[in-house]
Amino acid sequence: MHHSWLLPGDHAQAVAVRNSIMEKIRQRSVMKLNVFPSTLIERGILMEEREYLVAQRGICTVFIYVAPAGQDLYISRATTALPAISNVRIAIFSLLFLIMLFGFFSRPDVGTIVNGGVVAFLFASFLSVLSGPILLFFIVLLILSFIHWLKEKDFWRYLRPNFLNDFNLDDLMLLEHVTDDTVRDAVAQVGLDANKIVPPALGYQPKQKIRAI
């Protein structure tokens, strides 16, 4: 989620506003909330660097950007969440991996049918046939995970759930409320027009990006 504000003619106050935001967030003493400045680098040919304030609590992070925009002052906050690795997904992928191994090492023997082992023959044949598609699935998953590691440094993306639980949503909205209120107070503290720091038009409603996997 991304929200921003533009204060006309206030470009000279960028450093003062940034320092005031960091100070006021720390003064709120929100449990397990860490705030620190960070230089972020945009991936690409130009490799541009920008100074951000990072507010982090649990799996939720807000990146606050304060910078001159010509004669104006631009302030934005980008909210992100990185869900924890799911034990259920680990168990499912492990089970698929074991099925694939059994399929590759099992050797369906027609002789078992003669000896009355029809079920054993069918089961071994099923695992053997299934091992190929599972291997293809893992190869595709590894390629996609590697691509995601190159883009966002998160190789384990597909081990994370594709939804946020109620605790995560509360943490997200808490950080956004704290950030927006703090930005408003910081802008007022340096003598700028705090009335321009308004909440999002649609309110605080976290969006969830749904993945197929």
C-alpha atoms as one frame of an Amber mdcrd trajectory, in Angstrom:
protein
   0.000   0.000   0.000   1.221   3.461  -0.877  -0.004   6.871   0.250   1.560
  10.307  -0.200   1.184  14.038   0.396   2.558  17.151  -1.338   3.154  20.394
   0.577   3.518  23.332  -1.842   6.506  25.614  -1.333   7.955  23.772   1.679
  10.958  22.023   0.067  13.495  23.578   2.484  11.997  21.716   5.462  12.701
  18.173   4.207  15.477  17.335   6.692  13.639  18.937   9.622  10.439  17.013
   8.867  12.308  13.704   8.457  14.136  14.104  11.773  10.936  15.158  13.535
   9.066  12.094  12.200  11.734   9.722  13.501  11.824  11.425  16.902   8.054
  11.437  17.329   7.609   7.788  16.287  10.163   6.780  18.899   8.392   8.902
  21.505   5.189   6.922  20.968   6.942   3.857  22.471   4.850   1.356  20.500
   5.777  -2.141  21.652   8.280  -3.928  19.368   8.344  -1.009  16.927  11.813
  -0.234  15.576  12.520   2.987  13.661  15.777   3.712  11.858  17.077   5.633
   8.822  18.128   3.578   5.819  19.579   4.222   2.380  17.681   2.140  -0.175
  18.930   1.401  -3.678  16.573   0.989  -6.623  17.546  -2.033  -8.702  18.267
  -1.299 -12.332  20.841   0.386 -14.536  20.911   3.732 -12.703  21.032   2.212
  -9.166  19.526   5.350  -7.597  19.863   5.818  -3.831  17.250   7.448  -1.580
  17.066   8.124   2.132  14.125   6.534   3.953  12.881   6.143   7.485  11.989
   2.515   8.171   9.400   1.629  10.824   9.200  -2.114  11.459   7.015  -4.242
  13.723   6.805  -7.997  13.265   6.254  -8.893   9.623   5.073  -5.344   8.795
   7.260  -2.495   7.581   6.518   1.108   6.611   9.003   3.017   4.449   8.697
   6.792   4.929  10.160   9.052   2.244  10.592  12.809   2.704  12.241  14.805
  -0.082  12.108  18.129  -1.957  10.134  18.061  -5.218  11.116  21.296  -6.908
   9.769  24.019  -4.615   7.433  21.572  -2.890   7.866  18.951  -0.179   6.911
  15.371  -0.998   6.125  12.856   1.764   5.093   9.257   1.210   4.752   6.011
   3.080   4.814   2.562   1.545   3.471  -0.278   3.671   4.664  -3.847   3.144
   4.216  -7.208   4.850   6.397 -10.310   4.611   4.416 -13.284   5.985   6.313
 -15.897   7.973   7.172 -19.215   6.333   4.253 -21.629   6.644   4.845 -25.001
   8.334   1.872 -26.394   6.398   3.513 -25.509   3.077   6.776 -27.055   4.216
   4.912 -30.269   5.079   3.101 -30.329   1.707   6.279 -29.741  -0.315   8.140
 -32.335   1.779   5.392 -34.887   1.130   5.528 -34.192  -2.611   9.313 -34.571
  -2.537   9.057 -37.940  -0.771   6.423 -39.127  -3.248   8.742 -38.126  -6.095
  11.672 -40.033  -4.568   9.566 -43.158  -3.987   8.323 -42.903  -7.556  11.822
 -42.749  -9.017  13.172 -45.603  -6.903  10.127 -47.875  -7.137  10.251 -50.493
  -9.880   6.820 -51.905 -10.773   7.271 -55.639 -11.272   4.717 -57.567 -13.331
   5.667 -60.632 -11.326   3.911 -59.206  -8.313   0.603 -59.542 -10.155   1.229
 -63.251 -10.627   1.913 -63.551  -6.915  -1.291 -61.718  -6.084   0.277 -58.310
  -5.395  -2.012 -56.324  -7.692  -2.378 -53.457  -5.235   1.387 -53.187  -4.742
   1.955 -53.160  -8.513  -0.682 -50.466  -9.111   0.647 -48.335  -6.254   4.242
 -48.554  -7.487   3.106 -47.753 -11.032   1.108 -44.751  -9.813   4.094 -43.348
  -7.916   6.364 -43.917 -10.889   4.029 -42.034 -13.242   3.475 -39.244 -10.717
   7.173 -38.613 -10.084   7.707 -36.965 -13.505   5.104 -34.182 -13.125   6.206
 -33.544  -9.542   9.818 -33.148 -10.665   8.688 -30.704 -13.364   6.694 -28.809
 -10.732   9.756 -28.468  -8.482  11.953 -27.333 -11.381   9.468 -24.592 -12.307
   9.158 -23.621  -8.633  12.939 -23.368  -8.254  13.224 -21.199 -11.365  10.446
 -18.873 -10.174  11.974 -18.719  -6.673  15.369 -17.810  -8.139  13.800 -15.069
 -10.275  12.025 -13.710  -7.192  15.317 -13.804  -5.271  16.915 -11.689  -7.994
  14.022  -9.200  -7.883  13.232  -9.000  -4.166  15.847 -11.152  -2.368  13.190
 -13.568  -1.135  13.963 -17.100  -2.336  11.338 -18.646  -0.023   8.375 -16.717
  -1.421   6.321 -19.833  -2.184   6.757 -21.141   1.344   4.900 -18.085   2.639
   1.070 -17.938   2.820  -0.688 -15.713   0.264  -2.988 -14.113   2.831  -2.671
 -12.114   6.057  -4.348 -13.162   9.276  -6.162 -10.769  11.619  -3.063 -10.142
  13.731  -1.088  -9.164  10.619  -3.863  -6.850   9.410  -4.038  -5.159  12.815
  -0.268  -4.630  12.811  -0.436  -3.137   9.318  -3.205  -0.709  10.171  -1.557
   0.182  13.498   1.657   1.135  11.693  -0.238   3.213   9.150  -2.217   5.070
  11.833   0.966   5.739  13.815   2.833   6.879  10.707   0.134   9.222   9.440
  -0.490  10.771  12.859   3.248  11.209  13.381   3.735  12.817   9.964   0.915
  15.266  10.771   2.491  16.134  14.150   5.963  16.478  12.631   4.737  18.777
   9.881   2.963  20.949  12.470   6.053  21.004  14.691   8.225  22.601  11.987
   5.550  25.197  11.282   4.023  23.806   8.082   0.353  23.291   7.187  -0.604
  19.990   8.863  -4.143  20.146   7.439  -2.762  18.804   4.169  -1.760  15.526
   5.870  -5.033  13.658   5.454  -5.798   9.914   5.697  -6.293   7.799   2.552
  -9.580   8.517   0.761 -10.690   4.897   1.208  -9.584   4.725   4.827  -7.283
   2.102   6.297  -8.230  -1.022   4.385  -5.244  -3.278   3.713  -5.256  -4.867
   0.276  -4.150  -8.459  -0.090  -2.307  -9.539  -3.205  -3.545 -13.023  -4.042
  -1.124 -15.439  -5.709  -2.114 -18.639  -7.482   0.451 -20.536  -5.400
